[in-house]
Amino acid sequence: MSYTSPHSSISIEFEEKRSRFISHLVPVQSRVAALEFLQVLKLRYPDARHHCWAYIVGDPVSAVEQAFSDDGEPSGTAGKPILNVLQHRAVGDCMAVVVRYFGGIKLGAGGLVRAYSSAASKVIDAADLVEYVAISELHLCCDYDQESLLRRLLDSEQGRVLSVEYSSFVVLKVSLPESGSVHLLQLMSAQGGGRMRELNIESLL
């Protein structure tokens, strides 16, 4: 599980058939934070016709929470296209708001979808995105003479040792990217002769 998130808030502006679109992207970790940011923008642009938005908390593929709003635009022409762009671009833990000042020329449903999708894409393109990588913690067990091999296998999967306990065998508490944990266990099985294994945490208590 990996995705990107904006490092800080950013905004861009463009015009489409005399309508003014101001796109904002901000990192958020909750619905409360997202809606607080929306209120800030409504106070900043009180005379704007629409404040359309979408937010995603967590991984865009399996979000903890997500929502969107057309804010008076025809149903399905603003909030959902913004959300679709966030999902397609794999940007999570964020809120995107597109403020529109109507310029007197109607864009039509298709034109609105394209305009709001473009607004979301443009602000993502301009953003400083950071990558989030899910981390797993494992307890691994091996004989003393296999510790160096286990550490090399862990290094190959970009893992690190958090703690070590020495008793009748060696127990390493490790962290590594979630995507590499399955491969590490496969390597341990293949190269450890059955003497390197993952421990169930309950067995250590």
N, C-alpha and C positions, 0 to 999 in steps of 0.2 A: 504494500500500500504506500504510494507516494503521490504527492501533488504539490502545487505551488500556492503561495499566498503572498499578497502584497506586503512589502516591508514597511511601507508608510502610505499615508493617504496621497492621492494624486487626482488632478482634474484636467480635462481637456475640453475644448469648445470647437464646434464647427456649425456650419449653416447648410440647410437643405431646403431648397425652394422657399427661401426667406424665413423659414422657421429656425430658431436658434436652439441648439442642443448643447447642454453642458453636462458632461459625463464625470462622475466621481467614483473612485474606487478606494475603499478603506478597509484595513484589517479589522475583523470583529471575531469575538469568541462566543457570542451569545445573541439571542434574539433581543434582549434588553439593550445591548450595545448597538445593535443594528438600528433599532427604532429610535434610540437617542440620537444617532447620527442623522437619521431622516428628519427629525424635528429641528435639528440645527440648520439643515439645508432649507427647510420650509421657512424658517425665520430669516435666512440669508436671502432667499428669493421669494418673498411673499406675493409678488405679482405674477409669478409664473403660472401658466395654465395647467401644467402637469408636473408631478414629481413621481416618476415611475421607477420601480426598484425591484431588486431581487437580492437575496442573501443566501449563503450556504455556510453552515457551521460544520466543520470536519471535512472529511474526504468527499469530493463531489460525486464519487461513484456510490458511496454508501453513507450519505450525509447523516449527521446526528440530528440536524434540523435544517429545513430550507423553506422559503416562502417567496412570494412575489406579488406585485400589485400593478395593475394597469392605470390606476389613479385617474379614471375618467376617460382614458382612451378606449376605443372599441375593444371588446373582450378578446384577449389572445394576441394583441398587436404590439404590446410593449413589455410588460413584466415577464411573460413567459419567454419571449425571444432573448431578453437579457439573461434570464436563468439558463437558457439553452447554451448561450455562448460561454458562460462560466463553466458549465458542465463539460462542454466540448473542449474547452481550453484547459481543463483540469485545474481550475483555480478555486480553492476552498478557503474557509475561515475568512470570508470577506463579504462586504456589502457593496453593491453597485447601484448607484442612483443616477438616473438621467433626467435632468430638468429641461423642460421644453417651453420656450416662448413661441406661441403660435404666430406665424408670419402672414396669415391671411389666405394662404393657398393650401387647400386640402390635399393630403398625400395619398389618400385611399388606404385600404387595409394592407395591401401588399407593400405600398411605399412606407407605411409606418413600421411594419415588421423589419424591412430592410434598414430603415433609419435607426431604429433602436438596437438592432443587432450590430450595425456598424458602430454606433456610439459605444456599446460595450466592448467591442473588439479594439477600437482605437485607444480606449483608456487602458486596457490590458497591455496593448503593445507599448504604451508609454510608461508602464509601471515597472518598478524595481521589484522583481519577484524572487522569493526565496523558496527553496525546496524543503518540504517536510518529508522525512523518511521514518516510517514506523520502526520502532526498536523492540526487539524481544530480549528477555532475560531468561537464561537457562542455567541450571546446575548440572555440570558435567563431571563424570567420575572416570578415573583411569588409574592404572598402576603407576608406581613411581617411575619406572623406566620408559613409560609412554607419555610423560608430561610434556617433554619437549616436542614430540610429534603432535600432540593435541594443540599445543600453542601455535605451531606452524599452520595447522589446519584452520585454526581460529583466525590467524592473520590473513589467510587466503580469502576469507569471507568478510574482511574488514571489521572483525570483532575485537573486543578488548576484555581483559580480565579485570573484574571488579574486586574479587577477593579469592583467597586460596586457603583451604584447610587441609592439614596433613594429619592423617591418622593411619589406619591400616591400608588406606588408599588415598588418593588425592582428589579433592572435590574443588572444582573451580566454579565460582559464580561469574558468568560472563554476560556481556551484552553485545548484540550485533543486529544489523538490519534484518527486519522480519523476512525479507525476500531471500536471505542467505541462510536462515536457520535450518530449513529442510535439507539443503545441500550439505551443510556441515554435518548433520546427523548421518547422511548417506556416506560421506567420506569417513566418518568415524567407524561406521559399520564395516566398510570395505577394507580399511587399513588397520583397524584396531583388533582384529581377530576376536571380536566379541568381548574384549576387556575394556573398551571405552564405550561409555553409554551415557544417556541422559538420566538424571535422577528425578523422581517425583518429589516435589517440594515437601509433601506431607511426610515422606520418609526421613526427612532431616530434622523434623520438629520433635 
